[in-house]
Amino acid sequence: MALFDKFRRLEETLQGLRQYSDSFFNVVLEEVISSTEAVINGRRTILAGTNNYLGMPHRKEVMEAACRAIEEHGTGTTGSRMANGTYGIHVSMEQELSSFLKKSNTIVFTTGYSANLAVLSTLVGPKDIVILDADCHASIYDGCRLGGVQVYRFRHNDLNDLEKKLKRLSAKGDILIAVEGLYSMLGDRAPLAGIAELKRRYGAWLLVDEAHSLGVLGENGRGLAEEVGVENEVDFVIGTFSKSLGSVGGYCSSNHEKLELLRFASRPYVFTASSSPANIEAARAALRLIIKEPELRHRLWTNANYLYSRLKEMDFVLGPEPSPIIPVRFKEIPRAFAVWNRLLENGVYVNMVLPPATPDGTALLRCSLSAAHSMEQVESIAKAFESIRDL
């Protein structure tokens, strides 16, 4: 029997890509040695594509917190917080995030993806308008689609284009501007100070997804809004536990007094099992380490700046600025695959990202650096790229 049409087209696409690399579709970490190393294809490999910015998954304090949570609360909650009740540790996590982010209210979700889905599908509706950066994450787009809101895109990081849309739409309904702090493909920051000024001028609301910037940007690690001094202008902060916190989960923090209404109307909150005790307690332990050890952030940026400068010297086409996310851009997909394959053979794993997930239809080899990488490992990554420049 033939597959559904959409599956048929997907199968054809994958068959076309498999000519370049079979292993791309089946990367197995046979043994995870640390936050920066694993065994892949029987070979010890440096992990440079994990979003593990601060090395939390293998911190002793984080692992011990997760183990204690299992001993005290079991392995899972088996239902949503609306159906099965809220664990005290979920409440504690929300309170600690509110305190850290300097917001009055926080709701914890099962994943970062579901946080965006929940907030955007419930907060705004068909009479409202969301103006979002064209490079926003798929979860932001999907949340808008689920909520039936009117969606308008502005060109990536283009304040002039954003203002044109605000001028044209400001009289047509309530407007929410949605952007990210640090963009996951090119590793560039949103021009958030300018966006906040436009938000004030046109009476809009502002949502910032700090998934990749929590723990990474700002003097205290609160993200881009802290770094540029506009935290009070951000109405809704979305984030995840799966990057700098080394766990699984998501959250929305806000000073809006009605945020709690989301608990009763948001389908991804009401109808999804709540986060496991181990995930919550691991994230809490990691958050305390972010507060206690700012040197982690400094080490991360030392590694990121060094690799960015080394790859720039090799004339690779990179993202627009140094960042823990360093994309190496290729116009030709076959060459990107050839480089990715060779890097893996040389003991370095990076992410391969293909259109339509990438800007401008280019292929990206996306490196993500960690505070846990030693300088020797960062140099090994640089030398691996140096060895494949002529491919």
Buried (B, 14 or more C-beta within 10 A) or exposed (E): EEEEEEEEEEEEEEEEBEEBBEEBEEBEBEEEEEBBBBBBEEEEBBBBBBBBBBBBBBBEBBBEBBEBBBEEBEEBBEEBBBEEEBBEBBEEBBEBBBEBBBBEBBBBBBBBBBBBBBBBBBBBEEEBBBBBBEBBBEBBBBBBEBBEBBBBBBBBBEBEBBBEBBEEBBEEBBBBBBBBBBBBBBBBBBBBBBBBBBBEEBEBBBBBBBBBBBBBBBEBBBBBBBBBEBBEBBBBBBBBBBBBBBBBBBBBBBBBEEBEEBBEEBEBBBEBBBBBBBBBBBBBBBBBBBBEBEEBBEBBBBBBBBBBEBBEEEEBEBBEEBBBBBBBBBEEBEBBBBBBBBBBBBBBBBBBBBEEEBBEEBBBBBBBBBBBBEEEBBBBBBEBBEEBEEE
